[in-house]
Amino acid sequence: WVQYALGLSEFTLRHVDAARAAFEAVRLAEPEFKGVYFDLADAYLQLGRAGDALSVLRDAQRRWPEDAETHNAVGVVLVKRGALDDAVEAFTRATSTAPAEGLGYYNLGRVQHMRYLRWQQTTPSTPSTKAMADRARTSALEAYRRSVAIGGSFEKEARDAIATLDWK
C-alpha cells in the first residue's frame, strides 16, 4: 500500500511517469485491487499512451466482466481513440451489467450521437447512409431518455442532447 500511496502522491505532483511505475508495481503485487487499474489507465492517458490505457482496462474487463465502471472506462478510451463502433459495444455492456445506472446510458447516447453526427458530416448522402444515421440518432435518443428516466449526474446534459436531436 505504500507503493500505491507513492503512486497517488506522484500523480498529484504531476510526476506521471513515476506514478505509472508505482501503479504498475501495485498491479503486479496486488492484481485483484481494482482501483489501481483505473489509476494506471489514467496515468497512461496523461502520458499520451491510449493503447496502453486500453490494454490495462481490457485486463480489468477480463477480471471483472460484470463491472459497469470498467466497461464505461473502456468505452471512454475507445471514444478518445475514435473507435466509436467499439465504444458502442463497451457502453452497451455497461448498461447490461448495470441497467439501473444512468451513466452507461448517457455514455451510450453520447457515442451514438457522435456516430450520427459523423454519418451526417463525413459520409455522402445515400439511402443506406441516411438509414444508418437515422438508426444512430434513434439509438442516441433512446439511450438519453433512459438516462434521464434513471437520473444522475448527467441528467441535464442528456436532456439538452434530447432537445438537440429532437430539433433535427
Chimera marker file (.cmm) of the C-alpha trace (Angstrom):
<marker_set name="trace">
<marker id="1" x="0.000" y="0.000" z="0.000" r="1" g="1" b="0" radius="0.5"/>
<marker id="2" x="2.995" y="2.255" z="0.445" r="1" g="1" b="0" radius="0.5"/>
<marker id="3" x="3.697" y="1.858" z="-3.274" r="1" g="1" b="0" radius="0.5"/>
<marker id="4" x="0.091" y="2.817" z="-4.089" r="1" g="1" b="0" radius="0.5"/>
<marker id="5" x="0.265" y="5.888" z="-1.834" r="1" g="1" b="0" radius="0.5"/>
<marker id="6" x="3.532" y="6.801" z="-3.552" r="1" g="1" b="0" radius="0.5"/>
<marker id="7" x="1.827" y="6.487" z="-6.936" r="1" g="1" b="0" radius="0.5"/>
<marker id="8" x="-1.029" y="8.729" z="-5.850" r="1" g="1" b="0" radius="0.5"/>
<marker id="9" x="1.442" y="11.275" z="-4.497" r="1" g="1" b="0" radius="0.5"/>
<marker id="10" x="3.499" y="11.247" z="-7.674" r="1" g="1" b="0" radius="0.5"/>
<marker id="11" x="0.353" y="11.626" z="-9.751" r="1" g="1" b="0" radius="0.5"/>
<marker id="12" x="-0.772" y="14.589" z="-7.636" r="1" g="1" b="0" radius="0.5"/>
<marker id="13" x="2.626" y="16.199" z="-8.161" r="1" g="1" b="0" radius="0.5"/>
<marker id="14" x="2.244" y="15.579" z="-11.913" r="1" g="1" b="0" radius="0.5"/>
<marker id="15" x="5.170" y="13.168" z="-11.962" r="1" g="1" b="0" radius="0.5"/>
<marker id="16" x="3.086" y="10.948" z="-14.187" r="1" g="1" b="0" radius="0.5"/>
<marker id="17" x="5.762" y="8.505" z="-15.318" r="1" g="1" b="0" radius="0.5"/>
<marker id="18" x="6.818" y="7.882" z="-11.711" r="1" g="1" b="0" radius="0.5"/>
<marker id="19" x="3.144" y="7.387" z="-10.791" r="1" g="1" b="0" radius="0.5"/>
<marker id="20" x="2.746" y="4.953" z="-13.676" r="1" g="1" b="0" radius="0.5"/>
<marker id="21" x="5.721" y="2.930" z="-12.453" r="1" g="1" b="0" radius="0.5"/>
<marker id="22" x="4.333" y="2.811" z="-8.906" r="1" g="1" b="0" radius="0.5"/>
<marker id="23" x="0.870" y="1.792" z="-10.137" r="1" g="1" b="0" radius="0.5"/>
<marker id="24" x="2.388" y="-0.934" z="-12.330" r="1" g="1" b="0" radius="0.5"/>
<marker id="25" x="4.226" y="-2.295" z="-9.265" r="1" g="1" b="0" radius="0.5"/>
<marker id="26" x="0.966" y="-2.326" z="-7.296" r="1" g="1" b="0" radius="0.5"/>
<marker id="27" x="-0.907" y="-4.081" z="-10.098" r="1" g="1" b="0" radius="0.5"/>
<marker id="28" x="1.825" y="-6.714" z="-10.270" r="1" g="1" b="0" radius="0.5"/>
<marker id="29" x="1.816" y="-7.246" z="-6.477" r="1" g="1" b="0" radius="0.5"/>
<marker id="30" x="-1.973" y="-6.996" z="-5.966" r="1" g="1" b="0" radius="0.5"/>
<marker id="31" x="-3.706" y="-7.884" z="-9.259" r="1" g="1" b="0" radius="0.5"/>
<marker id="32" x="-7.105" y="-8.121" z="-7.525" r="1" g="1" b="0" radius="0.5"/>
<marker id="33" x="-7.025" y="-4.455" z="-6.427" r="1" g="1" b="0" radius="0.5"/>
<marker id="34" x="-9.399" y="-2.974" z="-8.986" r="1" g="1" b="0" radius="0.5"/>
<marker id="35" x="-8.743" y="0.698" z="-8.209" r="1" g="1" b="0" radius="0.5"/>
<marker id="36" x="-5.163" y="0.581" z="-9.436" r="1" g="1" b="0" radius="0.5"/>
<marker id="37" x="-6.303" y="-0.352" z="-12.949" r="1" g="1" b="0" radius="0.5"/>
<marker id="38" x="-8.188" y="2.932" z="-13.283" r="1" g="1" b="0" radius="0.5"/>
<marker id="39" x="-5.296" y="4.942" z="-11.850" r="1" g="1" b="0" radius="0.5"/>
<marker id="40" x="-2.827" y="3.222" z="-14.135" r="1" g="1" b="0" radius="0.5"/>
<marker id="41" x="-5.033" y="3.773" z="-17.177" r="1" g="1" b="0" radius="0.5"/>
<marker id="42" x="-5.363" y="7.441" z="-16.246" r="1" g="1" b="0" radius="0.5"/>
<marker id="43" x="-1.582" y="7.732" z="-15.975" r="1" g="1" b="0" radius="0.5"/>
<marker id="44" x="-1.151" y="6.161" z="-19.401" r="1" g="1" b="0" radius="0.5"/>
<marker id="45" x="-3.695" y="8.582" z="-20.849" r="1" g="1" b="0" radius="0.5"/>
<marker id="46" x="-1.823" y="11.512" z="-19.319" r="1" g="1" b="0" radius="0.5"/>
<marker id="47" x="1.322" y="10.204" z="-20.981" r="1" g="1" b="0" radius="0.5"/>
<marker id="48" x="-0.429" y="10.047" z="-24.360" r="1" g="1" b="0" radius="0.5"/>
<marker id="49" x="-0.414" y="6.256" z="-24.363" r="1" g="1" b="0" radius="0.5"/>
<marker id="50" x="-4.070" y="5.464" z="-25.008" r="1" g="1" b="0" radius="0.5"/>
<marker id="51" x="-3.225" y="1.997" z="-26.331" r="1" g="1" b="0" radius="0.5"/>
<marker id="52" x="-1.578" y="1.054" z="-23.045" r="1" g="1" b="0" radius="0.5"/>
<marker id="53" x="-4.512" y="2.552" z="-21.107" r="1" g="1" b="0" radius="0.5"/>
<marker id="54" x="-6.890" y="0.441" z="-23.154" r="1" g="1" b="0" radius="0.5"/>
<marker id="55" x="-4.791" y="-2.673" z="-22.560" r="1" g="1" b="0" radius="0.5"/>
<marker id="56" x="-4.903" y="-2.138" z="-18.793" r="1" g="1" b="0" radius="0.5"/>
<marker id="57" x="-8.661" y="-1.594" z="-18.869" r="1" g="1" b="0" radius="0.5"/>
<marker id="58" x="-9.206" y="-4.657" z="-21.070" r="1" g="1" b="0" radius="0.5"/>
<marker id="59" x="-7.331" y="-6.658" z="-18.440" r="1" g="1" b="0" radius="0.5"/>
<marker id="60" x="-9.705" y="-5.235" z="-15.815" r="1" g="1" b="0" radius="0.5"/>
<marker id="61" x="-12.674" y="-6.178" z="-18.048" r="1" g="1" b="0" radius="0.5"/>
<marker id="62" x="-11.478" y="-9.777" z="-18.134" r="1" g="1" b="0" radius="0.5"/>
<marker id="63" x="-11.063" y="-9.845" z="-14.350" r="1" g="1" b="0" radius="0.5"/>
<marker id="64" x="-14.385" y="-8.149" z="-13.573" r="1" g="1" b="0" radius="0.5"/>
<marker id="65" x="-16.738" y="-8.835" z="-16.509" r="1" g="1" b="0" radius="0.5"/>
<marker id="66" x="-19.789" y="-7.693" z="-14.543" r="1" g="1" b="0" radius="0.5"/>
<marker id="67" x="-18.342" y="-4.313" z="-13.541" r="1" g="1" b="0" radius="0.5"/>
<marker id="68" x="-20.087" y="-1.437" z="-15.359" r="1" g="1" b="0" radius="0.5"/>
<marker id="69" x="-17.427" y="1.089" z="-14.310" r="1" g="1" b="0" radius="0.5"/>
<marker id="70" x="-14.795" y="-0.906" z="-16.163" r="1" g="1" b="0" radius="0.5"/>
<marker id="71" x="-16.919" y="-1.111" z="-19.330" r="1" g="1" b="0" radius="0.5"/>
<marker id="72" x="-17.597" y="2.618" z="-19.155" r="1" g="1" b="0" radius="0.5"/>
<marker id="73" x="-13.876" y="3.339" z="-18.787" r="1" g="1" b="0" radius="0.5"/>
<marker id="74" x="-13.056" y="1.146" z="-21.794" r="1" g="1" b="0" radius="0.5"/>
<marker id="75" x="-15.707" y="2.974" z="-23.790" r="1" g="1" b="0" radius="0.5"/>
<marker id="76" x="-14.313" y="6.382" z="-22.875" r="1" g="1" b="0" radius="0.5"/>
<marker id="77" x="-10.829" y="5.409" z="-24.043" r="1" g="1" b="0" radius="0.5"/>
<marker id="78" x="-12.256" y="3.983" z="-27.257" r="1" g="1" b="0" radius="0.5"/>
<marker id="79" x="-14.079" y="7.278" z="-27.902" r="1" g="1" b="0" radius="0.5"/>
<marker id="80" x="-10.804" y="9.151" z="-27.350" r="1" g="1" b="0" radius="0.5"/>
<marker id="81" x="-9.245" y="6.903" z="-29.986" r="1" g="1" b="0" radius="0.5"/>
<marker id="82" x="-12.143" y="7.489" z="-32.408" r="1" g="1" b="0" radius="0.5"/>
<marker id="83" x="-13.304" y="3.855" z="-32.290" r="1" g="1" b="0" radius="0.5"/>
<marker id="84" x="-16.984" y="4.729" z="-31.957" r="1" g="1" b="0" radius="0.5"/>
<marker id="85" x="-18.370" y="1.352" z="-33.024" r="1" g="1" b="0" radius="0.5"/>
<marker id="86" x="-16.265" y="-0.422" z="-30.401" r="1" g="1" b="0" radius="0.5"/>
<marker id="87" x="-17.275" y="2.182" z="-27.812" r="1" g="1" b="0" radius="0.5"/>
<marker id="88" x="-20.950" y="1.411" z="-28.515" r="1" g="1" b="0" radius="0.5"/>
<marker id="89" x="-20.217" y="-2.199" z="-27.631" r="1" g="1" b="0" radius="0.5"/>
<marker id="90" x="-18.452" y="-1.231" z="-24.386" r="1" g="1" b="0" radius="0.5"/>
<marker id="91" x="-21.240" y="1.099" z="-23.273" r="1" g="1" b="0" radius="0.5"/>
<marker id="92" x="-23.867" y="-1.483" z="-24.201" r="1" g="1" b="0" radius="0.5"/>
<marker id="93" x="-22.062" y="-3.928" z="-21.914" r="1" g="1" b="0" radius="0.5"/>
<marker id="94" x="-22.068" y="-1.266" z="-19.178" r="1" g="1" b="0" radius="0.5"/>
<marker id="95" x="-25.837" y="-0.832" z="-19.483" r="1" g="1" b="0" radius="0.5"/>
<marker id="96" x="-26.479" y="-4.567" z="-19.483" r="1" g="1" b="0" radius="0.5"/>
<marker id="97" x="-24.365" y="-5.116" z="-16.352" r="1" g="1" b="0" radius="0.5"/>
<marker id="98" x="-25.887" y="-2.117" z="-14.507" r="1" g="1" b="0" radius="0.5"/>
<marker id="99" x="-29.298" y="-1.374" z="-16.034" r="1" g="1" b="0" radius="0.5"/>
<marker id="100" x="-30.300" y="0.867" z="-13.119" r="1" g="1" b="0" radius="0.5"/>
<marker id="101" x="-27.340" y="3.254" z="-13.526" r="1" g="1" b="0" radius="0.5"/>
<marker id="102" x="-27.781" y="6.297" z="-15.751" r="1" g="1" b="0" radius="0.5"/>
<marker id="103" x="-24.111" y="6.831" z="-16.625" r="1" g="1" b="0" radius="0.5"/>
<marker id="104" x="-23.881" y="3.895" z="-19.020" r="1" g="1" b="0" radius="0.5"/>
<marker id="105" x="-26.984" y="5.057" z="-20.862" r="1" g="1" b="0" radius="0.5"/>
<marker id="106" x="-25.682" y="8.614" z="-21.044" r="1" g="1" b="0" radius="0.5"/>
<marker id="107" x="-22.379" y="7.358" z="-22.453" r="1" g="1" b="0" radius="0.5"/>
<marker id="108" x="-24.205" y="5.129" z="-24.930" r="1" g="1" b="0" radius="0.5"/>
<marker id="109" x="-26.385" y="8.039" z="-26.008" r="1" g="1" b="0" radius="0.5"/>
<marker id="110" x="-23.362" y="10.277" z="-26.394" r="1" g="1" b="0" radius="0.5"/>
<marker id="111" x="-21.431" y="7.842" z="-28.589" r="1" g="1" b="0" radius="0.5"/>
<marker id="112" x="-24.492" y="7.143" z="-30.731" r="1" g="1" b="0" radius="0.5"/>
<marker id="113" x="-24.956" y="10.912" z="-31.026" r="1" g="1" b="0" radius="0.5"/>
<marker id="114" x="-21.339" y="11.189" z="-32.177" r="1" g="1" b="0" radius="0.5"/>
<marker id="115" x="-21.902" y="8.426" z="-34.729" r="1" g="1" b="0" radius="0.5"/>
<marker id="116" x="-24.990" y="10.238" z="-36.012" r="1" g="1" b="0" radius="0.5"/>
<marker id="117" x="-23.018" y="13.464" z="-36.447" r="1" g="1" b="0" radius="0.5"/>
<marker id="118" x="-20.169" y="11.612" z="-38.126" r="1" g="1" b="0" radius="0.5"/>
<marker id="119" x="-22.561" y="9.993" z="-40.615" r="1" g="1" b="0" radius="0.5"/>
<marker id="120" x="-24.115" y="13.357" z="-41.361" r="1" g="1" b="0" radius="0.5"/>
<marker id="121" x="-20.854" y="15.258" z="-41.773" r="1" g="1" b="0" radius="0.5"/>
<marker id="122" x="-18.428" y="12.890" z="-43.434" r="1" g="1" b="0" radius="0.5"/>
<marker id="123" x="-20.405" y="10.415" z="-45.490" r="1" g="1" b="0" radius="0.5"/>
<marker id="124" x="-22.004" y="11.129" z="-48.858" r="1" g="1" b="0" radius="0.5"/>
<marker id="125" x="-25.762" y="11.035" z="-48.529" r="1" g="1" b="0" radius="0.5"/>
<marker id="126" x="-27.169" y="7.814" z="-49.933" r="1" g="1" b="0" radius="0.5"/>
<marker id="127" x="-30.292" y="5.960" z="-48.790" r="1" g="1" b="0" radius="0.5"/>
<marker id="128" x="-28.198" y="3.424" z="-46.861" r="1" g="1" b="0" radius="0.5"/>
<marker id="129" x="-26.034" y="6.026" z="-45.089" r="1" g="1" b="0" radius="0.5"/>
<marker id="130" x="-29.107" y="8.089" z="-44.282" r="1" g="1" b="0" radius="0.5"/>
<marker id="131" x="-30.699" y="4.967" z="-42.765" r="1" g="1" b="0" radius="0.5"/>
<marker id="132" x="-27.564" y="4.316" z="-40.674" r="1" g="1" b="0" radius="0.5"/>
<marker id="133" x="-27.524" y="7.922" z="-39.482" r="1" g="1" b="0" radius="0.5"/>
<marker id="134" x="-31.210" y="7.723" z="-38.586" r="1" g="1" b="0" radius="0.5"/>
<marker id="135" x="-30.629" y="4.490" z="-36.622" r="1" g="1" b="0" radius="0.5"/>
<marker id="136" x="-27.776" y="6.123" z="-34.703" r="1" g="1" b="0" radius="0.5"/>
<marker id="137" x="-29.977" y="9.152" z="-33.944" r="1" g="1" b="0" radius="0.5"/>
<marker id="138" x="-32.842" y="6.943" z="-32.754" r="1" g="1" b="0" radius="0.5"/>
<marker id="139" x="-30.464" y="4.880" z="-30.602" r="1" g="1" b="0" radius="0.5"/>
<marker id="140" x="-28.988" y="8.044" z="-29.107" r="1" g="1" b="0" radius="0.5"/>
<marker id="141" x="-32.434" y="9.363" z="-28.225" r="1" g="1" b="0" radius="0.5"/>
<marker id="142" x="-33.442" y="6.056" z="-26.622" r="1" g="1" b="0" radius="0.5"/>
<marker id="143" x="-30.295" y="5.925" z="-24.507" r="1" g="1" b="0" radius="0.5"/>
<marker id="144" x="-30.521" y="9.580" z="-23.473" r="1" g="1" b="0" radius="0.5"/>
<marker id="145" x="-34.179" y="9.126" z="-22.494" r="1" g="1" b="0" radius="0.5"/>
<marker id="146" x="-33.299" y="6.097" z="-20.406" r="1" g="1" b="0" radius="0.5"/>
<marker id="147" x="-30.524" y="8.100" z="-18.722" r="1" g="1" b="0" radius="0.5"/>
<marker id="148" x="-32.975" y="10.903" z="-17.906" r="1" g="1" b="0" radius="0.5"/>
<marker id="149" x="-35.520" y="8.417" z="-16.547" r="1" g="1" b="0" radius="0.5"/>
<marker id="150" x="-32.908" y="6.943" z="-14.203" r="1" g="1" b="0" radius="0.5"/>
<marker id="151" x="-31.416" y="10.302" z="-13.267" r="1" g="1" b="0" radius="0.5"/>
<marker id="152" x="-27.901" y="11.004" z="-12.149" r="1" g="1" b="0" radius="0.5"/>
<marker id="153" x="-25.137" y="13.479" z="-12.632" r="1" g="1" b="0" radius="0.5"/>
<marker id="154" x="-25.549" y="13.762" z="-16.419" r="1" g="1" b="0" radius="0.5"/>
<marker id="155" x="-29.319" y="14.220" z="-16.486" r="1" g="1" b="0" radius="0.5"/>
<marker id="156" x="-29.137" y="17.858" z="-17.637" r="1" g="1" b="0" radius="0.5"/>
<marker id="157" x="-26.696" y="17.025" z="-20.420" r="1" g="1" b="0" radius="0.5"/>
<marker id="158" x="-28.936" y="14.176" z="-21.556" r="1" g="1" b="0" radius="0.5"/>
<marker id="159" x="-31.968" y="16.484" z="-21.612" r="1" g="1" b="0" radius="0.5"/>
<marker id="160" x="-30.022" y="19.042" z="-23.654" r="1" g="1" b="0" radius="0.5"/>
<marker id="161" x="-28.927" y="16.349" z="-26.122" r="1" g="1" b="0" radius="0.5"/>
<marker id="162" x="-32.503" y="15.130" z="-26.473" r="1" g="1" b="0" radius="0.5"/>
<marker id="163" x="-33.618" y="18.673" z="-27.281" r="1" g="1" b="0" radius="0.5"/>
<marker id="164" x="-30.879" y="18.981" z="-29.902" r="1" g="1" b="0" radius="0.5"/>
<marker id="165" x="-31.657" y="15.633" z="-31.534" r="1" g="1" b="0" radius="0.5"/>
<marker id="166" x="-35.407" y="16.243" z="-31.446" r="1" g="1" b="0" radius="0.5"/>
<marker id="167" x="-34.875" y="19.540" z="-33.213" r="1" g="1" b="0" radius="0.5"/>
<marker id="168" x="-33.118" y="17.687" z="-36.050" r="1" g="1" b="0" radius="0.5"/>
<link id1="1" id2="2" r="1" g="1" b="0" radius="0.2"/>
<link id1="2" id2="3" r="1" g="1" b="0" radius="0.2"/>
<link id1="3" id2="4" r="1" g="1" b="0" radius="0.2"/>
<link id1="4" id2="5" r="1" g="1" b="0" radius="0.2"/>
<link id1="5" id2="6" r="1" g="1" b="0" radius="0.2"/>
<link id1="6" id2="7" r="1" g="1" b="0" radius="0.2"/>
<link id1="7" id2="8" r="1" g="1" b="0" radius="0.2"/>
<link id1="8" id2="9" r="1" g="1" b="0" radius="0.2"/>
<link id1="9" id2="10" r="1" g="1" b="0" radius="0.2"/>
<link id1="10" id2="11" r="1" g="1" b="0" radius="0.2"/>
<link id1="11" id2="12" r="1" g="1" b="0" radius="0.2"/>
<link id1="12" id2="13" r="1" g="1" b="0" radius="0.2"/>
<link id1="13" id2="14" r="1" g="1" b="0" radius="0.2"/>
<link id1="14" id2="15" r="1" g="1" b="0" radius="0.2"/>
<link id1="15" id2="16" r="1" g="1" b="0" radius="0.2"/>
<link id1="16" id2="17" r="1" g="1" b="0" radius="0.2"/>
<link id1="17" id2="18" r="1" g="1" b="0" radius="0.2"/>
<link id1="18" id2="19" r="1" g="1" b="0" radius="0.2"/>
<link id1="19" id2="20" r="1" g="1" b="0" radius="0.2"/>
<link id1="20" id2="21" r="1" g="1" b="0" radius="0.2"/>
<link id1="21" id2="22" r="1" g="1" b="0" radius="0.2"/>
<link id1="22" id2="23" r="1" g="1" b="0" radius="0.2"/>
<link id1="23" id2="24" r="1" g="1" b="0" radius="0.2"/>
<link id1="24" id2="25" r="1" g="1" b="0" radius="0.2"/>
<link id1="25" id2="26" r="1" g="1" b="0" radius="0.2"/>
<link id1="26" id2="27" r="1" g="1" b="0" radius="0.2"/>
<link id1="27" id2="28" r="1" g="1" b="0" radius="0.2"/>
<link id1="28" id2="29" r="1" g="1" b="0" radius="0.2"/>
<link id1="29" id2="30" r="1" g="1" b="0" radius="0.2"/>
<link id1="30" id2="31" r="1" g="1" b="0" radius="0.2"/>
<link id1="31" id2="32" r="1" g="1" b="0" radius="0.2"/>
<link id1="32" id2="33" r="1" g="1" b="0" radius="0.2"/>
<link id1="33" id2="34" r="1" g="1" b="0" radius="0.2"/>
<link id1="34" id2="35" r="1" g="1" b="0" radius="0.2"/>
<link id1="35" id2="36" r="1" g="1" b="0" radius="0.2"/>
<link id1="36" id2="37" r="1" g="1" b="0" radius="0.2"/>
<link id1="37" id2="38" r="1" g="1" b="0" radius="0.2"/>
<link id1="38" id2="39" r="1" g="1" b="0" radius="0.2"/>
<link id1="39" id2="40" r="1" g="1" b="0" radius="0.2"/>
<link id1="40" id2="41" r="1" g="1" b="0" radius="0.2"/>
<link id1="41" id2="42" r="1" g="1" b="0" radius="0.2"/>
<link id1="42" id2="43" r="1" g="1" b="0" radius="0.2"/>
<link id1="43" id2="44" r="1" g="1" b="0" radius="0.2"/>
<link id1="44" id2="45" r="1" g="1" b="0" radius="0.2"/>
<link id1="45" id2="46" r="1" g="1" b="0" radius="0.2"/>
<link id1="46" id2="47" r="1" g="1" b="0" radius="0.2"/>
<link id1="47" id2="48" r="1" g="1" b="0" radius="0.2"/>
<link id1="48" id2="49" r="1" g="1" b="0" radius="0.2"/>
<link id1="49" id2="50" r="1" g="1" b="0" radius="0.2"/>
<link id1="50" id2="51" r="1" g="1" b="0" radius="0.2"/>
<link id1="51" id2="52" r="1" g="1" b="0" radius="0.2"/>
<link id1="52" id2="53" r="1" g="1" b="0" radius="0.2"/>
<link id1="53" id2="54" r="1" g="1" b="0" radius="0.2"/>
<link id1="54" id2="55" r="1" g="1" b="0" radius="0.2"/>
<link id1="55" id2="56" r="1" g="1" b="0" radius="0.2"/>
<link id1="56" id2="57" r="1" g="1" b="0" radius="0.2"/>
<link id1="57" id2="58" r="1" g="1" b="0" radius="0.2"/>
<link id1="58" id2="59" r="1" g="1" b="0" radius="0.2"/>
<link id1="59" id2="60" r="1" g="1" b="0" radius="0.2"/>
<link id1="60" id2="61" r="1" g="1" b="0" radius="0.2"/>
<link id1="61" id2="62" r="1" g="1" b="0" radius="0.2"/>
<link id1="62" id2="63" r="1" g="1" b="0" radius="0.2"/>
<link id1="63" id2="64" r="1" g="1" b="0" radius="0.2"/>
<link id1="64" id2="65" r="1" g="1" b="0" radius="0.2"/>
<link id1="65" id2="66" r="1" g="1" b="0" radius="0.2"/>
<link id1="66" id2="67" r="1" g="1" b="0" radius="0.2"/>
<link id1="67" id2="68" r="1" g="1" b="0" radius="0.2"/>
<link id1="68" id2="69" r="1" g="1" b="0" radius="0.2"/>
<link id1="69" id2="70" r="1" g="1" b="0" radius="0.2"/>
<link id1="70" id2="71" r="1" g="1" b="0" radius="0.2"/>
<link id1="71" id2="72" r="1" g="1" b="0" radius="0.2"/>
<link id1="72" id2="73" r="1" g="1" b="0" radius="0.2"/>
<link id1="73" id2="74" r="1" g="1" b="0" radius="0.2"/>
<link id1="74" id2="75" r="1" g="1" b="0" radius="0.2"/>
<link id1="75" id2="76" r="1" g="1" b="0" radius="0.2"/>
<link id1="76" id2="77" r="1" g="1" b="0" radius="0.2"/>
<link id1="77" id2="78" r="1" g="1" b="0" radius="0.2"/>
<link id1="78" id2="79" r="1" g="1" b="0" radius="0.2"/>
<link id1="79" id2="80" r="1" g="1" b="0" radius="0.2"/>
<link id1="80" id2="81" r="1" g="1" b="0" radius="0.2"/>
<link id1="81" id2="82" r="1" g="1" b="0" radius="0.2"/>
<link id1="82" id2="83" r="1" g="1" b="0" radius="0.2"/>
<link id1="83" id2="84" r="1" g="1" b="0" radius="0.2"/>
<link id1="84" id2="85" r="1" g="1" b="0" radius="0.2"/>
<link id1="85" id2="86" r="1" g="1" b="0" radius="0.2"/>
<link id1="86" id2="87" r="1" g="1" b="0" radius="0.2"/>
<link id1="87" id2="88" r="1" g="1" b="0" radius="0.2"/>
<link id1="88" id2="89" r="1" g="1" b="0" radius="0.2"/>
<link id1="89" id2="90" r="1" g="1" b="0" radius="0.2"/>
<link id1="90" id2="91" r="1" g="1" b="0" radius="0.2"/>
<link id1="91" id2="92" r="1" g="1" b="0" radius="0.2"/>
<link id1="92" id2="93" r="1" g="1" b="0" radius="0.2"/>
<link id1="93" id2="94" r="1" g="1" b="0" radius="0.2"/>
<link id1="94" id2="95" r="1" g="1" b="0" radius="0.2"/>
<link id1="95" id2="96" r="1" g="1" b="0" radius="0.2"/>
<link id1="96" id2="97" r="1" g="1" b="0" radius="0.2"/>
<link id1="97" id2="98" r="1" g="1" b="0" radius="0.2"/>
<link id1="98" id2="99" r="1" g="1" b="0" radius="0.2"/>
<link id1="99" id2="100" r="1" g="1" b="0" radius="0.2"/>
<link id1="100" id2="101" r="1" g="1" b="0" radius="0.2"/>
<link id1="101" id2="102" r="1" g="1" b="0" radius="0.2"/>
<link id1="102" id2="103" r="1" g="1" b="0" radius="0.2"/>
<link id1="103" id2="104" r="1" g="1" b="0" radius="0.2"/>
<link id1="104" id2="105" r="1" g="1" b="0" radius="0.2"/>
<link id1="105" id2="106" r="1" g="1" b="0" radius="0.2"/>
<link id1="106" id2="107" r="1" g="1" b="0" radius="0.2"/>
<link id1="107" id2="108" r="1" g="1" b="0" radius="0.2"/>
<link id1="108" id2="109" r="1" g="1" b="0" radius="0.2"/>
<link id1="109" id2="110" r="1" g="1" b="0" radius="0.2"/>
<link id1="110" id2="111" r="1" g="1" b="0" radius="0.2"/>
<link id1="111" id2="112" r="1" g="1" b="0" radius="0.2"/>
<link id1="112" id2="113" r="1" g="1" b="0" radius="0.2"/>
<link id1="113" id2="114" r="1" g="1" b="0" radius="0.2"/>
<link id1="114" id2="115" r="1" g="1" b="0" radius="0.2"/>
<link id1="115" id2="116" r="1" g="1" b="0" radius="0.2"/>
<link id1="116" id2="117" r="1" g="1" b="0" radius="0.2"/>
<link id1="117" id2="118" r="1" g="1" b="0" radius="0.2"/>
<link id1="118" id2="119" r="1" g="1" b="0" radius="0.2"/>
<link id1="119" id2="120" r="1" g="1" b="0" radius="0.2"/>
<link id1="120" id2="121" r="1" g="1" b="0" radius="0.2"/>
<link id1="121" id2="122" r="1" g="1" b="0" radius="0.2"/>
<link id1="122" id2="123" r="1" g="1" b="0" radius="0.2"/>
<link id1="123" id2="124" r="1" g="1" b="0" radius="0.2"/>
<link id1="124" id2="125" r="1" g="1" b="0" radius="0.2"/>
<link id1="125" id2="126" r="1" g="1" b="0" radius="0.2"/>
<link id1="126" id2="127" r="1" g="1" b="0" radius="0.2"/>
<link id1="127" id2="128" r="1" g="1" b="0" radius="0.2"/>
<link id1="128" id2="129" r="1" g="1" b="0" radius="0.2"/>
<link id1="129" id2="130" r="1" g="1" b="0" radius="0.2"/>
<link id1="130" id2="131" r="1" g="1" b="0" radius="0.2"/>
<link id1="131" id2="132" r="1" g="1" b="0" radius="0.2"/>
<link id1="132" id2="133" r="1" g="1" b="0" radius="0.2"/>
<link id1="133" id2="134" r="1" g="1" b="0" radius="0.2"/>
<link id1="134" id2="135" r="1" g="1" b="0" radius="0.2"/>
<link id1="135" id2="136" r="1" g="1" b="0" radius="0.2"/>
<link id1="136" id2="137" r="1" g="1" b="0" radius="0.2"/>
<link id1="137" id2="138" r="1" g="1" b="0" radius="0.2"/>
<link id1="138" id2="139" r="1" g="1" b="0" radius="0.2"/>
<link id1="139" id2="140" r="1" g="1" b="0" radius="0.2"/>
<link id1="140" id2="141" r="1" g="1" b="0" radius="0.2"/>
<link id1="141" id2="142" r="1" g="1" b="0" radius="0.2"/>
<link id1="142" id2="143" r="1" g="1" b="0" radius="0.2"/>
<link id1="143" id2="144" r="1" g="1" b="0" radius="0.2"/>
<link id1="144" id2="145" r="1" g="1" b="0" radius="0.2"/>
<link id1="145" id2="146" r="1" g="1" b="0" radius="0.2"/>
<link id1="146" id2="147" r="1" g="1" b="0" radius="0.2"/>
<link id1="147" id2="148" r="1" g="1" b="0" radius="0.2"/>
<link id1="148" id2="149" r="1" g="1" b="0" radius="0.2"/>
<link id1="149" id2="150" r="1" g="1" b="0" radius="0.2"/>
<link id1="150" id2="151" r="1" g="1" b="0" radius="0.2"/>
<link id1="151" id2="152" r="1" g="1" b="0" radius="0.2"/>
<link id1="152" id2="153" r="1" g="1" b="0" radius="0.2"/>
<link id1="153" id2="154" r="1" g="1" b="0" radius="0.2"/>
<link id1="154" id2="155" r="1" g="1" b="0" radius="0.2"/>
<link id1="155" id2="156" r="1" g="1" b="0" radius="0.2"/>
<link id1="156" id2="157" r="1" g="1" b="0" radius="0.2"/>
<link id1="157" id2="158" r="1" g="1" b="0" radius="0.2"/>
<link id1="158" id2="159" r="1" g="1" b="0" radius="0.2"/>
<link id1="159" id2="160" r="1" g="1" b="0" radius="0.2"/>
<link id1="160" id2="161" r="1" g="1" b="0" radius="0.2"/>
<link id1="161" id2="162" r="1" g="1" b="0" radius="0.2"/>
<link id1="162" id2="163" r="1" g="1" b="0" radius="0.2"/>
<link id1="163" id2="164" r="1" g="1" b="0" radius="0.2"/>
<link id1="164" id2="165" r="1" g="1" b="0" radius="0.2"/>
<link id1="165" id2="166" r="1" g="1" b="0" radius="0.2"/>
<link id1="166" id2="167" r="1" g="1" b="0" radius="0.2"/>
<link id1="167" id2="168" r="1" g="1" b="0" radius="0.2"/>
</marker_set>
